[in-house]
Amino acid sequence: MNSTSRRQKQKPPKSLAIPLRTRPTSVTPNHPLASQKPIAAIRAASLLAIFAGFAIAASQISTSAELADLANLPSHPCPFGTPISAPSPTSAPSLIIVRPGYALAYSTDSKIALWVHEALEASDLRGPATRSRCSFRPDPLIPFNARAQLADYRRCGFDRGHLAPAADFAYDQRRMQDSFFLSNVAPQIGPGFNRSLWADLEQRARKSVPNEGVLHVITGPVFDPKIPPKKIGRRAIPVPTAFFKVLLSGRPAETPRVIAILIPHRPFPPIPRARSNLSPFVLSVDELEVLTNLNFFPDLDALDPALEAALESRTPPLWLKLR
């Protein structure tokens, strides 16, 4: 789909909500590579149950035209299937929220997203939208008792860190505002992380978009089950141990390529952004799936097992552009 047709479909909608069919369980088995990299010492617990049923909620829909446009939103917007997590008897079902700019799986237990998916094109990164006209808000698509609230982040000592960055939505003010819902936020250390190394990764992803055609980006938190997390706010929102990004290129007529990056959630020494070295944080998708208990591309096994093995099993060189 070209950028023009994409924008035409996304122009009026606010956010949609209808129940969707349940996906089959697809769980990535433990991978022996997980014990071979130092970064794999971060062991993720089972993050959430398999989606008991997709839930996409509607808000502020005022016209039949908006409803018609919302019907054009894909039910499974991620490449090679919507990421899924292993079942857990102790976790509540997650909610899938689909908006014109991104999709996410929201944990009603932790009050943060398991993952957020974006499909970036070069035209997304140019436009009049500005952060100064945006404000953080609770997500109205989530049941009240399951929402993160502004008070949870007040004076907590952490940034309200975007998972899908605001700068990825420069093309439209409403889409940028959507990125400020607290469902797209996780507690992040500010100096040395959210405002430095992590921000550099986000910027390098944007710089890479013109070369990649469409760049699919999946972002989320990782927790170490051996270490009880620090928690913030009345709703006890856990502070992640690390954060990841999986980036899948979509260059026309070429074999896709993928890279997974996992950065421990700690302050890093000041480094000039143009010189930051992200290579030590690169790992294979298979390794990251073990750590997160997520299957990022569940349909790829059936579509092309050889491609799945080629994309997910190896640790590629860092191909993101420098600033």
CORLIN-V779290 format. One line per field, one symbol per residue. ss: DSSP state (h for helix, s for strand, l for the rest). phi: phi as a letter, one per 20 degrees, with the letter a starting at -180 (. if undefined). burial: + if it has 24 or more other ideal C-beta (glycine too) atoms within 12 Angstrom, else -. A space follows every 10 residues. Layout:
# CORLIN-V779290
ss->???
phi->???
burial->???
This chain:
# CORLIN-V779290
ss->llhhhhhhhh llllslllss llllllllll lhhhhllhhh hllsllllll lllsslllsl lllhhhhhhh llllllllll lllsslllll llllssssll llssssllll llssssssss lhhhhlllll hhhlllslll lllhhhlllh hhhlllllss sslllhhhhl llhhhhhhll shhhsssslh hhhhllhhhh hhhhhhhhhh hhllssssss sslsllllll ssllllssll lssssssssl lllllllsss ssssllllll llhhhlllhh hsslhhhhhh hhlssllllh hhhlhhhhhh hhllllllll lll
phi->.ffffffffe fefeadbbfd ffeffbdffg dffgeddgff ffeefffaff gfafccddbl edcfffffff fefffcfefl nfgcdffbfd dffededddg eacbddefee mcffbcdcde cgffecqefc ffedbfbfef edggfdefdg ffeflencfe efeefgffcf fbfffffgfe fffdccfcff fncgecffff fffffffegg fdmddecdca eccefecgff ccmfelffef fbcccdcdec fgmcffccbd ccdgebfdgg cggfdgdegf debffgffff femddfcfef gffagffgff feedeeffdf fff
burial->-----+---+ -++++++--+ --+--+++-- +-++--+-++ -+++++++++ ++-+++++-- -----+---+ --++++++++ +++++++--- ++++++++++ ++++++++++ ++++++++++ +-+++---+- ---+-++++- ++---++++- -++--+-+++ ++++++++++ ++-+++++++ +++++++++- --++-+++++ +++++++++- -+++++++++ ++++----+- -++-+-++++ ++++++++++ -----+++++ +++++--+-- -----+-+-- ++++++++++ ++++++++-+ +------+-- +++-++-+++ ---
